[in-house]
Amino acid sequence: MSEHEPINHQENLVEFEHHRLNADQTPRPARTTGSVVKSGIKGAAMSIAKKLDGATRTARVSALPAPRKTPSFKDHTLFQSMQKYRLIGDTVGLVDPFFKEHEARLGATTQMDGKTLINFGSYDYLGLNQAPSVGAAAKAAIDQYGTSVSASRVVAGERPLHRALETGLAEFYGTQDCVVFVSGHATNVSTIGTLMSAGDLIIHDELVHNSALVGAKLSGAMTKSFAHNNMDALQRLLVEMRGDYRNVMIVVEGFYSMDGDMPDLPRLVELKKRFGAWLMVDEAHSLGVLGKTGRGIAEHFGIPSRDIDIWMGTLSKTLGSCGGYICGSKELIAILKFQAPGFVYSVGMPAPAAAAALAALELLKAEPERVARIKANGDLFLAEAKAAGLDVGTSIGYAVVPVIVGDGIKAVKMTERLLARGVNALPIMYPAVPMKAARLRFFITSEHTADQIKQAVKVTKEELKIVSSLGGVFKRTPKAQPV
Ligand code: PMP
């Protein structure tokens, strides 16, 4: 469970808006001071107290303290704790698996240090980042509109591609409207932060993405989490708390990238309707992956998309671009287009990014066989991994299959050893997942071949056996536990 102290978000927005409205330097009326509006003895007393206060302040300011050293970021607690992890890694001889340089476009394969590897570290789920038509659309947009749209769409105006992409996404979801943001992360932060405020309640799955948590914190609403995919726990919270709050928002993901599983959408819809709550579904990893034609979790369950109030997704994964979107009713989109700081006060999406996402969406609609291929590949990976005795937790296949190995050191060691065997799969460890549930995450795409999948599972099984038999710190690794 998590509770967040309310912050005065609304006040900040009002202040922010005030600055914007006064950007033309129109002189503001002078502020009326308390001493002018108050009268009588009380007013005079207040005025004297204020003057005394001012005198104390002046005395304090003129008595400057001794110079104080600006702290070094070396002593920052975050840097210190990072150093601790680095030291542990160095002590047991681990190679840092992060920020590796790739010399090629990420897909079913990649290239590192001049070597071609089978790649399971890309979100290009349907291979659309490889499609010539997507690249060509981005290049044509640069030629016509340049690489930047310069400022917020509110002031720098629209390019035809902005509305074309939004209309395309709204049509794909079957919603009234859509708005795109320049970042998927900012989409969640700004949307949740704008719609919710003090007096409201946000209830989220404990594994929702960091961006939703940051949005919840920003909103100032009361925030509670429920155990992953546990609809009974969600129902209990709603029974207990719904009556005490004005607006309630339930936030879940369509497909969870840490575990490769999905929520019970029919039950979520039933609960949201019974308790009069908004349901927000983050489709970052389910657009193009779930449903026969890739329309996501609603299509998967055969539920009308209008039963979900807020559809959120990213353009950086299946749609081979950068940015995020919200699809929903025209009123919801109107609120966000005029009130969400991440939209109003941030630059509009660059034309080439919008063009790439639009071309990718067209390709997704034209070639649903890509969606069938990722499902088949996910099924194959899952079946092979289970047959090899690997711990895949609660994964149902599709785009993500984790292999849970135990502690973080073991996971990092596995990544290093797999790289040497020609396979790229990244480790995930605490705090992203529970301490003893560190894992390798295999992101599967429609473009992997059956041979690549079988080879990766075979190598993972062989290397895990070796790493588990290593002495010292590896020997003390507790048995892996499912999340
Ligand atoms: N939501 C989820 C579920 C995500 O996994 C991510 C990023 N991985 C985001 C939002 C943020 O999207 P982006 O990286 O496009 O900013």
Residues whose N, C-alpha, C, O or C-beta is under 5 A from the ligand:
A	BS01	PMP	S183 G184 H185 H209 S211 D282 A284 T314 S316 G323
